Every structure is written in C-alpha cells, then in structure tokens.
C-alpha cells in the first residue's frame, strides 16, 4: 500500500482528537498526520475541512495550521459525485437532509473516486435490508472504492505507539 492515498472523513479526526488519540497524551499521532499530509499520503475534502473548522475548537485550530492538503471541489469531483448518484438510487440517502448531517459524506466518496484513494471513516456499513439509511461504506462498496476504519489506517501505515511516564 506504499502508493496508496487516503481520504479522511471528519469523524476520524474528531473522535481521535476527543477520545483515544487526544494530543494531551498522544501528540505524536498528530505529528505523524502532519507528515503524511506533507507527503500527500492523506488529504481532506474541502467540505470535511469546513465541517471541522466550523466548531472553532482546538482541533479546528490544529487543522488550520496542519500540512494536510485540502482538496477543493472541481469539475472532475462533481462528475464523480454525479456518477455516484447515478449508480444506485439508494445513494441519495447518504445525506440526512432532515438533520443536516453527513453533508460532506458524498464529497468524501467523490474525492476518493477521483484520486483513486482509500476512504478512512468511523462509519460502519448498514446491513439492515430495505432501509433508507446508508453510510459511506455502503456506497464505497457499491462503487468499488476501498474503505477502512481509522484503526486499520494505523495498522496499514505501520504507526507504532509507545508509552512513558512524564
């Protein structure tokens, strides 16, 4: 997977920052993400970036100063999004319009499709038959786009954690 690029969903950064990879005790993880960004191994769609910085918290500040590339929507990405929606009518349910949630989700997949990147998300596949709920992994599977969770991402990139008392 050495040449593999990774497109990060917002929940990967938000949950890591708030919970298990807090920079208070796992600052090296965030340094590594910066390095991966600088080497163009990872990127964020513009919509994900905007979703995160809207909160104006410490993660937003870190992200604004990070070296993670932010990919804007262009004609190719828009065409990828059109392909996603045309491929299966259920893909329209990726966005929860009633609660204005998951607005960036279609763009995560469209950017990954354009860049031939692997999507990294905390979302899990919906397996209930005949549901109108659908998640990023479902659409990725339907479109032949590789997806993994953040723990698989850590494993694939051979990230090693070490602990010490200060």
C-alpha positions as CSV (number, residue, x, y, z in Angstrom):
1,X,0.0,0.0,0.0
2,X,3.0,2.3,-0.3
3,X,1.5,4.5,-3.1
4,X,-2.0,4.4,-1.5
5,X,-3.6,7.8,-0.8
6,X,-6.1,8.1,2.0
7,X,-9.2,10.5,2.0
8,X,-10.2,11.2,5.6
9,X,-13.7,11.6,6.8
10,X,-14.3,14.2,9.5
11,X,-15.3,11.6,12.2
12,X,-11.8,10.1,12.0
13,X,-10.2,13.3,13.2
14,X,-12.9,14.5,15.5
15,X,-13.2,11.2,17.5
16,X,-9.5,10.7,17.6
17,X,-9.0,14.2,19.0
18,X,-11.7,14.0,21.5
19,X,-11.2,10.4,22.7
20,X,-8.4,7.9,22.1
21,X,-5.6,9.9,20.4
22,X,-6.0,13.2,22.3
23,X,-3.0,15.4,21.7
24,X,-2.7,15.7,25.5
25,X,-1.3,12.2,25.6
26,X,-0.8,11.2,22.0
27,X,0.8,14.2,20.3
28,X,3.0,12.0,18.1
29,X,-0.1,10.8,16.2
30,X,-0.9,14.4,15.2
31,X,2.7,15.0,14.2
32,X,2.5,11.9,12.0
33,X,-0.7,13.0,10.4
34,X,1.1,16.3,9.6
35,X,3.9,14.3,8.0
36,X,1.5,12.2,6.0
37,X,-0.2,15.3,4.8
38,X,3.1,17.0,3.8
39,X,3.9,13.8,1.8
40,X,0.5,13.8,0.2
41,X,-0.4,10.4,1.7
42,X,-3.6,11.8,3.3
43,X,-5.9,14.6,2.3
44,X,-9.2,16.1,3.3
45,X,-12.0,17.2,1.0
46,X,-12.8,21.0,1.4
47,X,-16.3,20.0,2.8
48,X,-14.7,17.9,5.6
49,X,-12.3,20.7,6.4
50,X,-15.2,23.2,6.7
51,X,-17.2,20.8,8.8
52,X,-14.4,20.6,11.3
53,X,-13.3,24.2,11.5
54,X,-16.9,25.4,11.9
55,X,-16.6,24.4,15.6
56,X,-13.7,26.8,16.2
57,X,-12.2,24.5,18.8
58,X,-8.6,23.2,19.4
59,X,-8.9,20.6,16.6
60,X,-10.0,23.4,14.2
61,X,-7.0,25.5,15.2
62,X,-4.7,22.5,14.7
63,X,-6.2,21.6,11.4
64,X,-5.9,25.2,10.1
65,X,-2.2,25.1,10.9
66,X,-1.6,21.5,9.7
67,X,0.1,20.4,6.5
68,X,-2.8,18.2,5.4
69,X,-3.8,19.1,1.9
70,X,-7.4,20.3,1.4
71,X,-8.9,19.3,-1.9
72,X,-11.4,21.6,-3.4
73,X,-14.4,20.6,-5.4
74,X,-13.8,20.9,-9.2
75,X,-15.5,19.7,-12.3
76,X,-13.9,16.2,-12.1
77,X,-15.1,15.7,-8.5
78,X,-18.6,17.0,-9.4
79,X,-18.7,14.4,-12.2
80,X,-17.6,11.7,-9.8
81,X,-20.5,12.7,-7.5
82,X,-22.9,12.5,-10.4
83,X,-21.6,9.0,-11.2
84,X,-22.2,8.0,-7.5
85,X,-25.8,9.2,-7.5
86,X,-26.5,7.7,-11.0
87,X,-25.0,4.3,-10.0
88,X,-27.7,3.5,-7.4
89,X,-30.9,5.3,-6.3
90,X,-30.2,4.4,-2.7
91,X,-27.1,6.6,-2.7
92,X,-29.3,9.7,-2.3
93,X,-29.9,8.6,1.3
94,X,-26.2,9.1,2.2
95,X,-27.1,12.6,3.3
96,X,-29.5,13.1,6.2
97,X,-31.3,16.2,5.0
98,X,-33.7,16.3,7.9
99,X,-30.9,16.9,10.4
100,X,-28.4,18.5,8.1
101,X,-25.9,15.7,8.9
102,X,-23.4,14.0,6.8
103,X,-23.3,16.8,4.3
104,X,-19.7,16.1,3.5
105,X,-20.1,12.4,3.1
106,X,-20.9,12.3,-0.7
107,X,-17.9,14.5,-1.3
108,X,-15.6,12.2,0.7
109,X,-16.5,9.4,-1.7
110,X,-16.3,11.6,-4.8
111,X,-12.9,12.8,-3.9
112,X,-11.7,9.3,-3.2
113,X,-13.1,8.2,-6.6
114,X,-11.3,11.0,-8.4
115,X,-8.0,10.4,-6.6
116,X,-8.2,6.6,-6.5
117,X,-7.9,6.9,-2.8
118,X,-9.0,4.8,0.1
119,X,-11.7,6.3,2.3
120,X,-10.9,6.3,6.1
121,X,-14.1,6.6,8.2
122,X,-15.5,5.7,11.5
123,X,-18.8,4.8,9.9
124,X,-19.9,1.2,9.7
125,X,-21.8,-0.5,6.9
126,X,-25.5,-0.6,7.3
127,X,-26.7,-4.2,6.8
128,X,-30.4,-3.9,7.6
129,X,-32.3,-4.9,4.4
130,X,-34.7,-2.4,2.8
131,X,-33.5,0.6,4.8
132,X,-33.3,4.1,3.6
133,X,-30.3,4.7,5.8
134,X,-27.0,4.3,4.0
135,X,-23.4,5.0,5.1
136,X,-20.1,5.8,3.4
137,X,-19.0,2.1,3.5
138,X,-22.2,1.0,1.7
139,X,-21.6,3.5,-1.1
140,X,-17.9,2.7,-1.3
141,X,-18.7,-1.0,-1.7
142,X,-21.3,-0.2,-4.4
143,X,-18.8,2.0,-6.3
144,X,-15.8,-0.3,-5.9
145,X,-13.9,2.2,-3.6
146,X,-11.8,0.8,-0.9
147,X,-12.6,1.9,2.6
148,X,-11.2,1.2,6.1
149,X,-11.6,2.5,9.6
150,X,-9.0,4.5,11.5
151,X,-7.6,1.6,13.3
152,X,-7.0,-0.2,10.0
153,X,-5.4,3.0,8.8
154,X,-3.0,3.0,11.8
155,X,-2.1,-0.6,11.1
156,X,-1.6,-0.1,7.3
157,X,0.7,2.8,7.8
158,X,2.6,0.9,10.5
159,X,2.0,3.5,13.1
160,X,3.6,2.4,16.4
161,X,2.6,3.9,19.7
162,X,4.9,4.0,22.8
163,X,4.1,5.0,26.3
164,X,6.1,6.6,29.0
165,X,5.6,8.4,32.3
166,X,6.5,12.0,32.4
